[in-house]
Amino acid sequence: MSITITGITKDFGKTKVLKNINLTVKEGELLALLGPSGSGKTTLLRMIAGLEHASKGDIFFDGNNMTNVNAKDRNVGFVFQHYALFSHMKVKDNIAYGLRVKKKKDRPTKSQIDSKVNELLELVKLEGLGERYPSQLSGGQKQRVALARSLAIEPSVLLLDEPFGALDAQVRKELRRWLRTLHKQTGVTTVFVTHDQEEALDVADQVIVLNDGEIIQEGTPSDIYDSPNSPFMYRFLGNANELKGTATKEGISIGGVTLASGEPLADGENVVSYVRPHEISLAHTSGNDHRLEVEITKTHPVGPIVFIEARRLDRAQEHIEIELSKGTFDNLSIKVGDIMYAHVERFRTFQANEYMI
């Protein structure tokens, strides 16, 4: 089932929560709606489900206009962040609930329901737990039950609202991997909401980034991370150093050092260049290429990565963050207080008037 959204706007009083949203989810695709709190992503998900109604615009499933179709008639499975399981029902009864409340003419037989429940318990790796109550399950197991319940009705579209938000980091990581596998097995068109950048980039086929009710960028996880289209995207998708400078014919002049740039910028224009910590290398000598002279002020090893903070000697109050592998760090014998040379290997530059975007 494909989903097409055209010109969707949502107003709550005088507040515009969504502003002219246009997007397409291909059949069988796993799409993430990513954005900070208040960006409108959950409202958009609820509109696809039919739980909220648009102020303007239309929503189509396989070319059929569903904008004014009741939620119960959309054949959509919805998974909430906090599971929404019935505490007085056993796991098997929670999963079967959507089948048992169908109209009599559409309701499967008891044996068909039992067979479906067993099939789903196996699919979500909860075999043998059908007789337990939700209170007897871990958070990760509860979320799997919620997913099984949503799949029981064989939905055309599966919607997940912050599905792993209530779980600890390790369980989230395991369930992300499991969701990806589950999606491949079922092939159900899936849209999930998250504010976790790593989660979206790890799980989704396509990512839509929302901010203040508008789509800021869309593309594959690689597109989104490797080619941010604005300062907002750089800041939102993890750490990024901001290097203020001036555009010249040769490139970008930053603190007396010129960085080659292929971007068309007017000579003398004030610019801000963004570079991620892992896109900077360090050396004890200046070498033949242009490097920023820095003083190492802090080192912090975390597993295979060493996080380094360095003070730019051309701007005494400005620091940059650098990430090196533990092996590279050890080979360079880096110590706090060392004067070193930072080589910017990859960066993106924007006009200074875009700085606050």
Buried (B, 14 or more C-beta within 10 A) or exposed (E): BBBBBBEBBBBEEEEBBBBBBEBBBBEBBBBBBBBEEBBBBBBBBBBBBBBBEBEBBBBBBEEEEBBEBEBEEBBBBBBBBEBEBEEEBBBBBBBBBBBEEEEEEEEBEEEEBBEBBBEBBEBBEBEEBBEBBBEEBEBBBBBBBBBBBBBBBEBBBBBBBBBBBBBEEEBBBEBBEBBBEBBEEBEBBBBBBBBBBBBBBBBBBBBBBBBBBBBBBBBEBEBBBEEBBBBBBBBBBBEBBBBBBBBBEEBBBBBEBBBEBEEEBEEEBBBBBBBBBBBBBBEEEBEEEBBBBBBBEEBEEEEEBBBBBBBBEEBEEBBBBBBBEEEEBEEBEBEEEBEBBBBBEEBBBBBBEEEEB
